[in-house]
């Protein structure tokens, strides 16, 4: 669901903003999401290499990043489903957290906030 929202947001961005934005998806299941699986996911989801980065790391590193970004997740259940919060963290180019969003309910408002963050003077 969030991936669809992010792709829709990307499509709605003016080119001058789009050129300054990147998307990072981090798997919470590095045990099963190999580099090959992420490559297949990129292709299936039509995620261009120039703006979309797919990451996987060791379980400890994943837990640390999740904690820093406020993402909670649980291991896969017996049906193979993993529970996690759907958080979008907006970071500046130095990695500082600018905002947390639980989904994009108002794309226009989110895009305005993103534009403001990009064009703000340091």
Backbone bond lengths (Angstrom), bond angles and torsions (degrees), N, CA, C in turn:
res aa  C-N    CA-C-N  psi(-1)  N-CA   C-N-CA  omega(-1)  CA-C   N-CA-C  phi
1 X - - - 1.436 - - 1.539 110.39 -
2 X 1.326 116.63 -46.94 1.465 119.20 -179.30 1.525 110.50 -67.03
3 X 1.328 117.47 -37.46 1.457 119.38 178.18 1.522 110.36 -58.84
4 X 1.318 117.18 -43.60 1.464 120.74 177.63 1.516 111.75 -61.31
5 X 1.327 116.41 -40.35 1.468 120.26 178.30 1.525 110.79 -64.87
6 X 1.312 116.66 -41.91 1.462 119.97 179.85 1.526 111.82 -67.12
7 X 1.317 117.14 -40.53 1.459 120.13 177.97 1.527 111.08 -65.18
8 X 1.325 116.76 -38.75 1.466 121.06 176.47 1.528 110.34 -64.62
9 X 1.327 116.37 -41.68 1.461 120.93 177.07 1.520 110.17 -61.37
10 X 1.311 116.55 -45.57 1.470 120.81 179.58 1.527 110.56 -58.63
11 X 1.321 117.00 -43.30 1.465 121.14 -179.61 1.534 111.90 -65.20
12 X 1.332 116.86 -29.50 1.468 121.02 -177.99 1.527 113.01 -85.13
13 X 1.321 117.38 -10.67 1.466 120.34 -177.19 1.520 112.16 -72.01
14 X 1.327 116.46 136.68 1.470 118.80 170.28 1.532 108.67 -63.53
15 X 1.317 117.54 151.17 1.468 120.71 -174.21 1.524 112.76 -60.45
16 X 1.334 118.68 -33.31 1.469 119.28 -179.22 1.528 111.10 -68.20
17 X 1.318 117.87 -28.65 1.466 121.67 176.22 1.529 109.30 -82.72
18 X 1.322 116.33 -43.72 1.469 121.28 -178.34 1.528 111.20 -56.30
19 X 1.330 116.67 -36.06 1.460 120.58 -179.43 1.522 112.96 -67.70
20 X 1.339 117.47 -13.97 1.463 121.61 -177.12 1.525 113.01 -110.14
21 X 1.328 116.68 5.93 1.463 121.00 -175.02 1.523 110.20 -118.39
22 X 1.318 114.79 140.10 1.450 120.87 173.35 1.518 109.17 -130.06
23 X 1.303 116.42 158.50 1.456 122.80 -179.60 1.516 108.23 -121.86
24 X 1.326 116.33 136.39 1.460 121.37 178.13 1.519 107.86 -125.18
25 X 1.308 115.98 123.92 1.465 122.05 174.49 1.515 107.17 -111.14
26 X 1.336 115.59 130.87 1.468 120.72 -179.22 1.521 108.24 -117.98
27 X 1.318 115.69 122.77 1.458 118.62 177.56 1.522 110.22 -72.96
28 X 1.295 115.52 141.42 1.458 121.44 175.59 1.525 109.94 -94.96
29 X 1.325 116.39 -2.11 1.464 121.76 -176.37 1.524 110.01 -123.67
30 X 1.326 115.81 63.49 1.465 119.31 -176.72 1.525 112.61 -66.00
31 X 1.318 117.09 -19.63 1.461 120.40 177.75 1.534 110.46 -63.37
32 X 1.324 116.70 -41.70 1.466 120.83 -176.73 1.522 113.56 -103.15
33 X 1.321 117.73 -22.88 1.465 120.62 -178.62 1.526 109.74 -92.20
34 X 1.309 114.97 81.94 1.462 121.31 179.68 1.525 109.90 -70.72
35 X 1.317 115.20 172.34 1.465 119.70 176.18 1.532 110.11 -58.40
36 X 1.323 116.72 -39.15 1.465 120.74 178.09 1.523 112.43 -65.06
37 X 1.335 115.60 -40.07 1.468 119.87 178.29 1.526 110.66 -65.13
38 X 1.329 116.80 -40.15 1.467 119.56 177.81 1.530 111.04 -67.01
39 X 1.311 117.11 -36.79 1.468 120.90 177.05 1.530 109.93 -63.08
40 X 1.321 116.74 -43.53 1.468 120.87 178.11 1.529 110.50 -64.98
41 X 1.337 116.99 -39.89 1.468 121.18 177.61 1.521 110.32 -62.75
42 X 1.334 117.64 -42.72 1.470 121.75 177.66 1.528 110.56 -57.04
43 X 1.334 115.14 -47.27 1.469 120.04 -178.00 1.526 110.43 -66.06
44 X 1.323 117.03 -47.53 1.474 121.67 -179.56 1.524 111.20 -60.85
45 X 1.332 117.08 -37.66 1.462 121.76 -177.03 1.525 112.78 -89.66
46 X 1.340 116.56 -2.28 1.471 122.35 179.00 1.532 111.34 55.65
47 X 1.331 115.17 56.18 1.464 121.24 -179.17 1.531 108.62 -103.50
48 X 1.330 117.57 114.15 1.465 119.69 -178.61 1.532 112.21 -67.00
49 X 1.326 115.35 144.38 1.465 121.52 -178.89 1.520 113.12 -64.49
50 X 1.321 117.69 -28.02 1.464 119.62 -172.44 1.519 114.15 -74.72
51 X 1.329 118.76 -21.14 1.463 120.16 -179.31 1.523 114.36 -125.24
52 X 1.315 117.85 -10.59 1.465 120.86 -175.91 1.522 109.76 -118.13
53 X 1.328 115.33 123.67 1.462 122.22 177.64 1.521 107.46 -114.35
54 X 1.322 116.25 129.31 1.464 121.87 177.48 1.516 107.84 -110.29
55 X 1.334 116.16 124.39 1.458 120.76 -175.10 1.518 112.18 -119.96
56 X 1.312 114.06 148.47 1.453 121.75 170.21 1.512 106.77 -142.72
57 X 1.317 115.87 150.30 1.457 119.56 -179.70 1.514 109.81 -150.07
58 X 1.307 114.40 -178.01 1.460 119.97 176.94 1.519 108.98 -63.71
59 X 1.317 116.77 154.81 1.465 121.97 -176.73 1.532 111.91 -54.70
60 X 1.323 117.62 -42.87 1.470 120.59 179.83 1.530 111.49 -64.00
61 X 1.324 116.18 -41.52 1.464 119.99 179.06 1.523 110.99 -65.95
62 X 1.317 116.33 -39.15 1.464 120.87 178.71 1.523 110.29 -63.68
63 X 1.326 116.95 -43.80 1.469 120.48 177.78 1.527 111.07 -61.18
64 X 1.318 116.81 -40.48 1.464 120.65 -179.33 1.530 111.40 -65.60
65 X 1.313 116.86 -46.63 1.474 120.22 178.53 1.524 110.18 -63.36
66 X 1.316 116.64 -42.93 1.469 120.07 178.97 1.526 110.44 -59.39
67 X 1.324 116.98 -43.99 1.467 120.34 179.59 1.525 110.89 -63.59
68 X 1.323 117.23 -42.62 1.466 121.06 179.92 1.524 111.98 -63.19
69 X 1.327 116.54 -33.47 1.465 120.70 -177.49 1.531 112.95 -96.07
70 X 1.316 116.81 0.10 1.462 119.92 177.57 1.515 114.49 76.13
71 X 1.319 116.77 25.82 1.465 121.65 178.87 1.523 108.32 -97.34
72 X 1.321 116.09 127.41 1.456 121.12 175.44 1.532 108.07 -106.70
73 X 1.320 116.10 139.13 1.466 119.44 178.24 1.513 109.92 -148.47
74 X 1.318 114.39 158.49 1.459 121.51 178.62 1.527 108.65 -122.44
75 X 1.313 117.45 152.16 1.468 120.14 177.42 1.527 110.60 -60.99
76 X 1.315 115.10 164.04 1.461 119.70 178.91 1.522 110.79 -59.27
77 X 1.335 114.75 141.07 1.461 119.63 177.00 1.528 109.33 -87.61
78 X 1.313 117.06 -175.06 1.471 121.25 -177.04 1.529 112.95 -64.32
79 X 1.338 116.84 -17.98 1.471 120.84 177.12 1.522 112.17 -93.41
80 X 1.328 116.96 3.55 1.453 120.80 178.20 1.525 114.37 82.92
81 X 1.326 116.70 13.12 1.470 119.95 179.97 1.523 109.88 -98.76
82 X 1.304 115.19 140.44 1.453 121.52 177.43 1.518 108.13 -111.03
83 X 1.313 116.86 128.48 1.450 120.35 177.44 1.518 110.51 -89.81
84 X 1.325 116.39 138.93 1.464 119.97 176.50 1.517 110.03 -158.50
85 X 1.319 114.39 155.62 1.457 119.16 175.71 1.522 107.83 -76.61
86 X 1.305 115.86 146.27 1.458 121.48 179.47 1.513 110.56 -96.70
87 X 1.309 115.95 77.75 1.452 120.86 -176.42 1.530 110.22 -104.11
88 X 1.311 115.37 135.76 1.457 121.38 171.26 1.528 105.40 -109.85
89 X 1.297 116.07 120.37 1.464 121.14 177.08 1.517 107.80 -103.95
90 X 1.326 116.62 123.63 1.451 121.60 176.74 1.527 107.44 -94.02
91 X 1.339 115.57 118.50 1.457 121.41 -177.98 1.521 109.97 -113.92
92 X 1.323 116.62 149.72 1.454 118.66 173.42 1.527 108.55 -85.25
93 X 1.310 117.06 179.67 1.466 119.98 -175.21 1.523 113.22 -65.41
94 X 1.341 117.02 -17.23 1.462 121.06 177.76 1.528 112.35 -94.69
95 X 1.339 117.04 4.87 1.452 121.52 177.62 1.516 114.52 85.13
96 X 1.331 117.27 7.96 1.470 119.97 177.34 1.527 108.95 -78.09
97 X 1.319 115.37 138.16 1.457 120.54 180.00 1.523 109.11 -76.66
98 X 1.327 115.58 122.74 1.461 121.73 178.85 1.519 111.53 -95.84
99 X 1.325 116.14 -36.11 1.464 119.92 -177.64 1.520 109.55 -163.10
100 X 1.323 114.16 154.44 1.463 122.77 171.33 1.514 106.88 -117.05
101 X 1.307 115.79 138.19 1.455 120.22 177.94 1.522 107.63 -135.35
102 X 1.302 116.13 135.80 1.457 120.94 175.28 1.518 107.43 -98.08
103 X 1.304 116.12 81.37 1.456 121.24 -175.14 1.517 110.67 82.40
104 X 1.298 115.50 168.09 1.471 121.01 -179.00 1.513 107.82 -113.29
105 X 1.326 115.47 89.27 1.463 120.66 -179.57 1.525 111.25 -74.31
106 X 1.327 116.80 -37.44 1.459 122.27 -178.09 1.524 108.11 -123.83
107 X 1.326 115.38 93.78 1.458 120.69 -175.53 1.530 111.93 -59.63
108 X 1.305 116.81 -39.59 1.469 120.73 -178.77 1.532 110.57 -62.87
109 X 1.329 117.10 -44.22 1.466 121.31 179.07 1.531 110.54 -66.43
110 X 1.331 116.97 -40.90 1.458 120.61 179.66 1.524 110.07 -63.56
111 X 1.325 116.77 -44.06 1.457 121.24 179.51 1.527 110.76 -63.66
112 X 1.332 117.27 -37.71 1.467 121.04 177.20 1.528 110.26 -63.76
113 X 1.332 117.32 -42.56 1.464 121.58 178.67 1.522 110.79 -65.41
114 X 1.304 116.34 -40.95 1.456 121.55 178.36 1.527 110.29 -63.28
115 X 1.312 116.41 -45.01 1.474 121.38 179.10 1.524 110.32 -62.08
116 X 1.322 116.79 -42.40 1.460 121.08 178.99 1.521 110.29 -61.55
117 X 1.322 116.43 -43.08 1.469 120.73 -179.57 1.528 111.25 -64.65
118 X 1.305 116.42 -38.91 1.467 121.05 -177.90 1.519 111.16 -71.01
119 X 1.306 116.63 -38.50 1.467 120.01 -174.31 1.526 113.67 -92.23
120 X 1.339 117.92 -4.82 1.473 121.09 179.94 1.527 109.69 -65.97
121 X 1.299 114.20 142.34 1.477 119.95 176.67 1.529 108.98 -76.98
122 X 1.344 116.66 137.67 1.474 119.39 -179.40 1.519 111.97 -68.52
